[in-house]
Each structure stands twice: as C-alpha cells, then as structure tokens.
Amino acid sequence: MRIRSRTMLADYIRLLGLSERGFARRCGLSHSTVNHLITGRRATCSAETAAVIESVLNCPPGLLFSSDDRG
C-alpha cells in the first residue's frame, strides 16, 4: 500500500496527542516503520500495516493509503 500523504498521517497522530513512539506501540509496529512513513524514507507498507494504522487512527479505510497496484 502506498501512503497518500505523510503530512496527514503525522497530523492524525498529533491529533491523538501521541508521539510517534506511542503511536507505534499502540499499533504494534516498530517506531522506525512509523517514522519512515512520516519522513518519506518509505512510501509503501503492507496492507496489514496500512489497515492497522487506519484502524488505530479511527479513519476510513483507504483514507491514508492506496493500493500500490500499478498493473
């Protein structure tokens, strides 16, 4: 899955009042995974990772991530 907006992801995390590390813990992800998505070091992640991030942020599926299929 490809991240749609790094800024929007960071803004959602801040709205929850969480640090990147706190958010990563809540998601069951490593801090580096979350940090790399926010900073642009990574533009993609697995569908499972995208789903967990959107679920923890309580946002609609597909808001922050889109299918990486370029078929």
Phi, psi and omega in degrees: 000141181257133179290136180278318183209113177297322181297317180295320177299312179298319180296317178300317180297316179297322179299330176283351181075027183251153169277169175301318180295317179296319178295315179301316178299316181298327180276343187078027181245165175283153177300322182297324178299311180295314181299318181293326176291320181289321184274348179093002177294335173231138177250352182227161174205173179290160177299324180294317178296314178301316182296319181292320179297312180295325179293313180296325178280353179057043177245159183299142176303135180092354180291315184261340184228146175235160178301139181271005181293128180243002180351000000 
